[in-house]
Amino acid sequence: MSQLRNKLDELIAQTDLEVSELQRNQLVGYVEMLNKWNKAYNLTSVRDPEEMLVKHILDSIIVSTHLQGERFIDVGTGPGLPGIPLAIMCPDKHFHLLDSLGKRIRFIKQALHELKIENVMPIQSRVEEFQPEEKFDAVLSRAFASMVDMVSWCHHLPKAGTGLFLALKGQLPQGEIDELPEWCCVTDIKALNVPQLEGERHLVILSRKE
């Protein structure tokens, strides 16, 4: 058992998440790949693999219980966050991971191949230029700009009527909520408890007004 696997098990034990042996191995494998590639490609500012488990893996998978629907797009995914950890946790759902930088998409493709993840489609594109044939149940974003920018740039991606925007945030960004455009409203805010992570985390759920 690797040190990373022990640490992951310890973190998961502090949540209500059910994570299989395969999923745990894939999550650790992803961190090991991210750490290896990070030395050459600078994919994340987090350098310590154990810190990645808290700040990237737990911070992503804690949202898995809040995903309603089957088709999701992670915009500005970077090296695949939160998309790859969520895809590992939700093998019955489909995730499109969108980023404009080629090195990030190359890393994601390699991770999918090595970890045998089959429910992810990587896309290299600017979000405003991406025109999917089929819309999404929800648009996810974690390290994206403000929620105002998120809904403005991604307004064409959720399904009409039912599609949502899911913004992973730190402290509750009341200022951003106040600046949302007329057509968009907050339908729910979930306080997230991420073990060993300093500071607050929130999932802000937004939808289009009818």
Buried (B, 14 or more C-beta within 10 A) or exposed (E): EEEBBEBBEEBBEEBEBEBEEEBBBBBBBBBBBBBEBBEEBEBBEBEEBBBBBBBBBBBBBBBBEEBEBBBBBBBBBBBBBBBBBBBBBBBEBBBBBBBBBEBBBBBBBEBBEEBEBEBBBBBBEEBEEBEBEEBBBBBBBBEBEBBBBBBBBBBEBBBEEEBBBBBBBEEBBEEBBEEBEEEBEBEEBBEBEBBBBEEEBBBBBBBBEE
